[in-house]
Amino acid sequence: MLRLKTLVLAALLAFGAAFAQGRLYGEALGGELALAPNFELSLGVQAGAEEVLGPVGLRGGLSVLAGNNATLLGFAVDALYPLPLELAQNLKVDVGLGLGLTFASVGGASSTDFGIRGLIGLEVPVQGALALRLEPTFTYLFDAQQATFGIQFGPRVYLK
């Protein structure tokens, strides 16, 4: 599993370096606390680049979720568009759309699902290349016919 994470991150960084006009970043310790329909906790690794397609940035990620006697492994790709807002303290706001693929194991049964998500991101610079990120996220899974609302949070480290 660790080797797969390493390969995914290396591929994302290579893709971003080749096409990005903006900065590369990693979100190594992202987390999500889902509020509805059930309480769940997940951890994830994400990497991306700003200004890959004009102003639009791209991000890919791998996540693991545990809760309600279930384990999920997810892969996601997001397109993030920065909003040109004049905010105090160099705060950054963006909106995004994403696609995801989820592999689930619940009580011995397993399944695969495809989903789409929308998000609004707020980034607060901390010091130098370190920032904190907060993302309210709405996700819809097609096979499960389930919508969830969660809040992703965690540090973002800029690499370039």
N, C-alpha and C positions, 0 to 999 in steps of 0.2 A: 504494500500500500504506500509506504514512504517513497519507494522508487517511482511509482506512478505520479505522486504529487510533484516530485522533483522534475520528472519529464514534462509534465504539464506546465509548470512554472518556467522551465527553460524555453519551451516552445513559445509561450506567451511573450516572454522577454525578447526573444529573437525576432518575433513578428513585430512587436512594438518598436524595437530599435531600427528595424528596416524601414518602417513606414511613418513613424511618428515625427511630427515637427515640434511637438511639445515635450514635456517631461515624462519620464517613465516612473512608475510607482508600484509599490507592493503594499498589500493590506494583509499582513501575515497573521494577525490575531483577531480577525473580525468575529463578531458574535451576533446572534439574533435571539431575541426574546419574543416569541409569538404570543399574542394576547387572545386571539380568536381563531378557530373555535376551541382549541385546547391549549394548555400551557406546554410549551416545548422549548428546548434550549439547543442551539447549534453553534458549531465553531467552523470557521472556514478560512481558506487561503485564497487570496485574489491578487491579480497583477494586471496592470493595464498601462495605457499611454494616453496622454492628452493629444488633441489635434491630429488624429490619424486620418480622418476624412474631413478636411476643412476644419471647422471648429469642433466637430464631433470626436469624442474620445471613445476608445474601445477597452473593455475590461473582460477578463475571463476568470472563472473561479471554480473551486472545488470545495464542497462542504459536507459535513457529517452531522446528522441530527439524531438526537435520542429523546425519547419521551413516549408515554402511553404504550409501553411494551413493544416499541418499534425502533428499528434502526434504518436510516435513510442515507444514501450516498447521492450527492447531486453535483451536476456539472452545469455551469451557466455562462452565458455571454451577454454583456450589456453594452448598449450604445448610450453614451452620456453627452448631453448638450448643455454647455454652461450658459446660465442666464446672465445677461449684462446688467446686473444690479449694482448700484453704488451703496455698499454696506460698510459700516464702521469696522475697524479692526481687521481689515482685509479678509472678511468672511466671504466664502465662495458658495454659490447656490447653483445646482444643476438639476435637470430632469432627465429621466432615462427610461428606456424600454429594453426588456431583455427576454431571452429565451432560455429554457432550462430543460434538462433531462434528469429524471429522478429514478433511482433504483431503490425499492423498499423491501424490507423483510419484517413481517409481522407474524409472530407466533408460528413460525415454520413455513409460512406461505410467502412467496415473493412476487413482485410485480414491477413494471416499468411504466413511467408516466411522463408526458410532455406538458410543459407549462409556459405561460407568458406572464411577465410582471412589469409593473410600472413603479417608478420611484421618484422621490424628491430628495436630493442630497444637500446637506449643509456641512461645510468643512471649516474648521476653526484652526488657524495656524497656531502652533505651540512654540516651536523654536527651530530655526533653520529649516531642515528638510522634514521635520516631524509635524504632523497635523492630526487632529481628531476629527472623525467623520461620523455623522448621524444620518440615517436614511430610513424614513418611513416607507414601507414597501407593501404594495398590494400584489398578490400572486393568485393566479387561477390555474389549477391543474385540470386538464381536459378529461382524462380517463376517470379520475376520481370525482369529477364534477364538484370540486371543492375550491372555495375562495378563502384566502387567509390574509390577514393584515398583521404585519410585524414591524419591528423597529430594529434595523441593523446598526451596530455601533462598533467602533474600534479605531485603532491608530492607522494612519497612512504614512508611509515613508517614501519620499521622492528619491529616486536613484540617479537622475540626470538633471 
